[in-house]
C-alpha cells in the first residue's frame, strides 16, 4: 500500500484539516485503489469534517471500519488548542490559540445583529511593522499553514457549538446561521503567505463543506501590489486595502511597505485591476489618527486620489494600546472627514470599535511567541 503524503508540508503530514480535495483524494487512493470508490470516500470524509464537525474518524459511520482504522493510523483531525478565551462586554470573543510548536495566534469572533464575522490570522506575528498597529510590534515568527488557518474556523465552530445550526436548502449547498463572514484581518499580512491562504480559502469556499461565498471572505492587505491582482484572479474573494494616509511621506511611516510600493503604484494597479475585472468597489481601510491623517485637507486629497476608482472607505477610530504614540481622532473630526467623502458620493461608514476592553479591536491583536523571528524573503 502506497500512502501519498510526500508532497505535503511536514507539519501537515499527520493532520487532515487544510488538505485540498486533490491532496485528500491522492491519499485515499493509497487506501482505496478504485478511483470511483476513492472519490466517494473523499466526499464522505469532507462532509463529516466540514458539515458535521467530527473530530474522530470513528464517528464517520457511513465509512467501513477497516478504512476508518487506516485513516486513524495515518491522519488525525486535530484543531488548534484554545489556550485562553475572553468575552467582551459587547459580546466580542477573543481566542488565544496555541499551535503545535507552542507559538500563539489570536482570532476574534464579532457578533452583530444582521451578521457575525470571524477575524482570523495568517501569520504568527507580522513583518510589516505598521507603526499604529499593536500586532506590528511583534516580529514575524512564521507563516501559518492552511491547516492552522482553517483550524481557527473549525475550533471556533466547536467552541460556539455552531455545527448544529447548519441548514440544508432543498438538498443543495449548505450555509450556517452564524459566522456569515470571514476576514483575514488578524495577525499577519495574508498576501505574504499567499499559497497557504489561497489553499485555505479554497477549503472555506467549497460548496460541499463550509460553503462561504467569495463575497463573504475578505483579505486585508497593506498593499502587496504584485499579489493583489493574482489574488483576485486565483482566489476571487474580496480585497480590503489598508490605506491610512493620502501622502507617501505619511504612509511611509504608518505603513512602511509603502516605501516598496507607494501610493501611485498601489492605486495604479488597483485601477488597472478594476478595469480588467469590471469588479465591485474597492474597499479601503483608513484608521483615524489625531493630527496625523485626519485633516480636511487629507479628506479632500483622499477624494482626489480615488477619483474614477469605485471605492468604499471604512473609517476606523484608532484603538489605543499601551505604548502607542498615537491618539484617536475626535468624533467631530471623524464626522467632518466623513462628510467630505460622502459629498463626493463615496460610501464611508465609521466602524464601531468592538472588543476594546479585551484588546480585541482592530489593530490591537498581539500574542507573545516562544519562537525566534525567522527572516521572510519574498519570492
Buried (B, 14 or more C-beta within 10 A) or exposed (E): EEBEBEEBEEBBEBBBBBBBBEBBBBBBBBBBEEEEBBBBBBBBBBBBBBBEBBBEBEEBEEBEEEBBEBBEEBBBBBBBEBEEBBBBEBEBBBBBBBBBEEBBBBBBBBBBEEEBBBBBBBBBBBBBBBBBBBBBBBBBBBBBBBBBBBBBBBBBBBBBEBBEEBEEEEEEEBBBEBBBBBBBBBBBBBBBBBEBBBBBBBBBBBEBBBBBBEEBBBBBBBBBBEBBBEBBEBBBBBBBBBBBBBBEEBBBBBBBBBEEBBBEEBBBBBBEBBEEEEBEBBBBBBBBBBEBBBBEEBBBBBBEBBEEBEBBBBBBBBBBBEEBEBEBBEEEBBEBBBEBBBEBEBEBEBBEBBBBBBBBBBBBBBBEBEBEBBEBEEE
